[in-house]
Amino acid sequence: MPARCTLVVVDGVGIGRRSLAEWFDALIWVQADRAVAWARGLARDGGAEHEAFWREWEAEEQPFLAANRPWERADVVVDGALTLLHDPEAEWLVATPHP
């Protein structure tokens, strides 16, 4: 990465680990319910033949989420399953955070 780079985006659930918090200026958490996440993941990864992988992933992800709770430290929480009608090409929706 060039020294002149002023912005680096790091993607992945694990980036929300408490032990990494000091290395990042901001944390964005995208939240979607399990059914939405599974459907999108399977579609992205190639379909139902990847369900075993997703079961393994979830078995490791659940304890990680319980221990690290990255949404509590997030600077922004994005509704990854947004159902409000809007034009995603022209509109942003902003919601009040839940306590």
N, C-alpha and C positions, 0 to 999 in steps of 0.2 A: 504494500500500500504506500503510495507516495506521501512524503512528509507534508505536502501542502493540503492533503485531504482534511476537510473540516467536519465531515459527517460520515460516520460508519454505522450502518444498520446491521444488527445481528439478530437473526431469526431463530426461533425455537423455544419450546416450553422450558427447557433447562436453563435458559438465560435468566429466568426469574428466580434462580437459586439465591437464597439469602447470602451465601458466602461470596457471591459475585457482585453484590449490590454496589460496593465501593468503586467498581470499575466502569460503571455506566452513569451517564448523566440523566437518563430518563428510561422508564420502563412503560411499555404499552402492552396491555393485556387484552387479548381478543377472547371473549367469552361466548360460547355456544353450548346448548345442551347436548347431552351424549348422543342422542339420535341424529341430530344435525351433523355433529362432528364425524360420527361413523359413516353416514351417507356420503359426506364430502370426501372423507379420507379414502373410502373404498372406490369411489368414482375416480379420484385422482390416481390411486395406486393400481387400478386395473380391474376392479371388481371383486366379487365374492371370494375368489380363490385366495385373497389376501386376509381373510377373516382371522386366520390363526395368528398372523403377525399382529393384527390389531388387538387380539385378546392378550397376547404377550405384552404389547406396548401398554395397554390399560392396566395390567397387573403391576407394572412398574411405575406407571404414571400416578396412580391413585395415592400410594404412600408418599410420593414426591410432593404432590399437591397438598396433601394433608400437613406435611412437615413445613413446607415453604410458603404456602398461601400467597403466591405472587400478586394476586389481584388486590391484596390489602396494601401493598407498597407501590402499586402502579400509579403513575402520573396521569394516565388515561386508561379507561376501560372502554373497549369497543364492543358493542353488541354484534356479535358475529352471526346472529340469526334474526336480524332486524326484520320486523314485519310491518312497520309503518310505511305507508305509501309515500314514495318520493321519487324524484328523478336522480339516480346516483351520478349521472353525468353533470348535473347542474346544481345539486343541493347537498348540503351537509345537514345532518340532524344532530342536535346536541341535547343530551339528557342530564338531569340532575343525578349525581351519584347516589347510590343507596348506601346507608350507613353500615 
